[in-house]
Amino acid sequence: MGPVRAQDTIVHIGGYTAEAGGRAEGIVAARRDPVSGELTPLGTVAVTPSPSFLVRHPASPVLYAVNELAEGQLSAFRVARDGGLDLVGVRPTGGAEPCHLAVAPDGRHLFVANYGGGSVAVFPLDGDGVPGERSDLVRHEGHGADPQRQERAHCHMVSPDPDGGPLLAVDLGTDSVYRYDLDPASGRLVPRAPRLRTPAGSGPRHLARHPDGRRCWLVGELDGTVTGYDLTADGLHQRIRVDASGRVGHVQPSEVAVGPDGRFLYVANRGVGTVAVFAVTGAAPELVAEVDTGGEWPRHFALAGGHLYVADERADMIRILRVDPDTGVPEPVGEPVPVASPTCVRP
């Protein structure tokens, strides 16, 4: 690996390996120039099967990956300054095809969404961020309207509350968002009623919280929508529902995020290959732009330092876009960065 300049930061990229029909070898590291946004790949720094989603510990230099396998695993790596990764722990997630994970704000627990298993797993983390034995596994029951995609529960995302409120677990298979309180002593989840039932057949995938803590937006993978909710102590309350894309064709939303100043919402749309930009300062999300990413399958993106990094799984590339600070609209810059089967980009 080449030298990392003082001003550079490290980005890690997860992807699908041969175990899931992909071409990645594991986790790739890249240098990021914070001024130009340029990425310089440093090669595969951890050979691990299908690390499809990555997250960092909030305080310790530890990177976590789900291994999206029939018998799911959680892998933890110590991160070196040059982006190198040293494996410090592997734990079974208790379910098939884990696809998302998140760390509690205090850094003491980690949550995993098992897509195939339709369950949420909890792992305690020690003072160095190393996961211990699983402390809980909560399985969702039921199905949705789509007999192919919603034949059973499919947990797709776990979202801890930055302010200590309930964990939200988004389940595509049951058209639901579940709420759980964590008992920190036992590491177990306590269900908090009521659970949110989304419109039938919407297939909720990911949600994005507003920095104000009072609002969130949920993308429907199956019906191509964005739904706004108010977050209150007694649950999520639907406010508005709009199309995720203004384009004609197959629309399958993937990632969703709010910009750091809270004015704009970004939604990646697979099929049409776009990132849609919504202004969210008013009562309803207003589509202000929809930008082509150069591929058809933008599975994930990340905002970092005025740039947006899009992982296009099928085009084998990371696309870099510069975000206009006034309009919020991203514009592609430079050439795409070749990366095999990328599914997650983590600054």
N, C-alpha and C positions, 0 to 999 in steps of 0.2 A: 504494500500500500504506500502511496505517496505521502509527502508531508502535509500536515494540516496547518494552514496559516492562522495566525492569532485571531484575525477577524472572522474566520470561517466558522461555521457550525456544521454539525453532522446530522444527516438525514438517514434514517433506516427505512428500507423498503421490503415489505413482505410479499409473498407470491405463492402461486400454486406450483407444486413440484409434480413429478411423475405420478405420485400416489393419488393425485386428484386430476390427472390428465393435463397438467401444466408442464411448462418448460423451465421453471426456475429451479435453482439448486438449493435455495435456502434464503437467508436474509442478506440483502445487499446493503452496503454503506455507500454514501456519496457525500462529498464536500459541498456545502452551500455557501455561495458568496452572498452575504446579506444585502449588498448594494445592488448588484446586477441581477441577483436571483439565480444565477447560473448554478447548475449541478454538475459535479464531476464524479462519475462513478468510481468507486475504489475496489469493486469486486465483491464477491460473496464472502461475508465475514462469519457466517454460521451456517453450516450444513445441517438442516433440520427439516423434517417433512411438512410441506404445505403450511408454512407460517402465514396464514391468511389475514390475520389482524394483529397489530402491534400497539402497545401502550407503554408509556414511561412511568416510573415511580415519581411522585411529586417532589421528593427530597433526595433520594439516593440514586446513584448512577446505575440503575437497573432497568433493563428493557424486558417486557413480557410479550410472549407470543402464544396464540392458540395454534395448536397443530390440528388442522381440520381433517380428521381421520375417522374411520368407522368406530374406533375406540379412541375418543378424543384425549388430547394431552394439553397441559400447560407447561411451557418452557420459560425459564427465567435466566437472564444473561447479565453478567457484570459488564458495564460499558467502559472501555478504555478511552482515553482522550482522542486517540486517532480513529475512533469508531469501531475498533475491534471488539468482539464479543466473546466472553468466557462463560460457558454454561455453569450455572450454580444450582440448578434444580429442575426436575421434571416431575409433574404430578398428573395422574389420570383425572379427567374432568368429570367422570361418572356418566357421560353421555356421548352420543355420536355427533360428529361434525360441529365442534365448537367454532363459532364464527365471529365472536365479539368478546371483548373483555374490558374492564375498567377498574381503576384503583379508587378506593374510598379517599375522600379529601385529606384525611389524617394519615394516610399511608399505612394503615394497620390491617386492612383487609382488601382482598381482590375478588371481583365477581366475574363469572364467565357465563356467556349465553351458549347453551348447547342447542344448535339448530335442529339436528336430527333427533336428538333426545328430548326436545321440547322442555328443557329444564334450565334452572339457574344453580350454579355451583358457587360456593364461598370458600375462600382460602385465607387463613390468617397469615400475615406477613411479619417476620421478626424485625428487629431494629435495623438490620442491613437490607431489608426488602426481600428476603428469601422466603418463598412460600412453604408453609407447613402442610400437614395433612388436611384434606378437605374437611371443613367443619359443618357444612350443610349441603344438601342437594334437594331442591324443590322442583317437583315435576308438575307441569301444567297438563290439564286434561281438556278434551273436547276437540272440535273441528270447526271449519268454516264452510263457506258456500261453494268454494272451488274444489271439486272432487280430486283434481290432480295436485294442486299446490297446498290445499288446506285439509288434507285427509286426517291430519292429527296436529297436535301442537308443534310449533316451530319457533322457539325463542330466537330472536334475531339481534337484540341489543339489550345491554344493561346500562342504565344511566343513573349514577349516584347524584344526589343533590349536593351542590357545593356548599349550601348553608345548613346541612345536617338533616334535611327532611327525608322523606322516604325514598328508597331506591325505586326507580321505574324500570320495569322489564317489558320490552315490546315483543309481542308474540304474533308473528305473521299468520300462523296456522289457525289461531282461535279468534282473530280479529279483536285482540285485546291488548290493553296496557295494564299490567299488574303493579300494585304498590306494596312494598315491603319495608318494615322497620328492621334494622339490624340490632340484635342483642350483642353488644360488644364483648361481653364476658364469655358468652358461649359460642359466638360466631354463627348464630343461627338467625334465620329470617322469620319474621312474624308478619303474616299477611295483614294488610290494612285495607278494609273495605271502604268504598266499593271499588271494584275493578272497572276500568273504562272499557266499554264495548264500542269499537269503531264501526262505521258503516259496513254492512255485510259485504264480503268479497273485496274489501279494500287492501287486505294484506299488509298491515303496517310493518315497516322495516326499520327505519331509524328516526330518531327525533333530535331536535336541536333546542336547547334552552336559551332564552334571552338573558343577557347579563343582568337584567333587572330582577330575575328570579320569579317573575309573575306570569310569564308567558312561555309557550313552547310551540313548535311546529313539528308535525308528524307527516312523513311521506308514506303514501300507499304504493307499494311495489306493484300490486296487481291491478289497481284501477287508475294509476297515474295521477294521483292527487297530492295536494299539500293542504293539511288541515291545521288551523290555528286553535290553540286551547289556552284558557286561563288556568293557571296552577294555583289552587287554593288548598287550605288544610283539609278540606273534605273531598278533594279529588280534582280531576281534570274536567273542564267544562268547554264544550265545543263553541267556538265563536264564528269561524268562517272556513269555507272549503273552496279551493280553487284548483284549476288544472296545473300540473307541474311543468307543463311545456305548452308553448303556443305553436309547436310544429305539428305537421301532419305525418303520421307513421307510428311505428311501435315506440311507446314511451314506457320505460320501466325505471322509475327513480331508484337511486342507490343512496348516495351520501347527501346529508343536509347539514348546513352550519350557518351560524349567525356571525357576521363580521364583528370585529372587536369593539367598534363603536356603537353596535346595536342598531344601525340604520338599515342594513341590508341582509337579506337571507339568500343563501346560495344552494341550489339543488342540482345535482348531477343526474342527467337523464340518459340511461343506456338505450340503445336502439337508434334514436335520433342523434346521439353523440353530442350532447350539448351540456353547458352549464347555464341554468336559468338564474337570473338575478331579480329578486323582488325587493321593492322598498317596503319596509314594515313599520314606518313611522305613523301610518294612519290606521284606521279601523280594520282594513283588509289588505292583505299582501297585494302589491301592485307590480306586475311584470314590467320591468324597465328595460331589460335586455336579455337576449339569449344568444350565447356565444358558442360557435362550433369549436370542439376540442381537437379535431383532426383525426379522431377515431370514432368507433361506434359504441364502445362499451366502457365508458368512464365509471369504474366501480367505486372509486374512492378519491377524495381530494383532501388537501390540508391547506389552510391559510397560514402564512408565516411571513412576517416582516414586509407586508405590502405585496406579496406574491401569492399566487395560488398554484398548487402542484397537483396535477390530475394524473391518477394511475389508470391507464387504459389497459384492462386485462387482455383483451383480444388483439390489440394493436402492438403489444409488447413495447410500451413506451410510457415515459413520464412527460407530460406536457406542462410547460411553465407559462404562466400568464401573469402579467403585471396588472394589479388592481388600481384603477384610478381612485385616488383618495376622496375626490369630490363626488363623482357619479357612482362609485362602487362597481363600475363595469370592468371586468378583466379583459385584457387583450394579449393574445399569444405573442411571446417573444422568443427569438432564437429558434433553433431546431429541436425537435423532440429528442429526449434522452433515451437511448435504447436500454430497456430492462425487460427480461423475460417474464411473461405472465404476472405482471404486478397487480396486487389486490389491495395494498395498503401503503401509504407513504406517510412516515412519521417524523416530522422535524424534531 
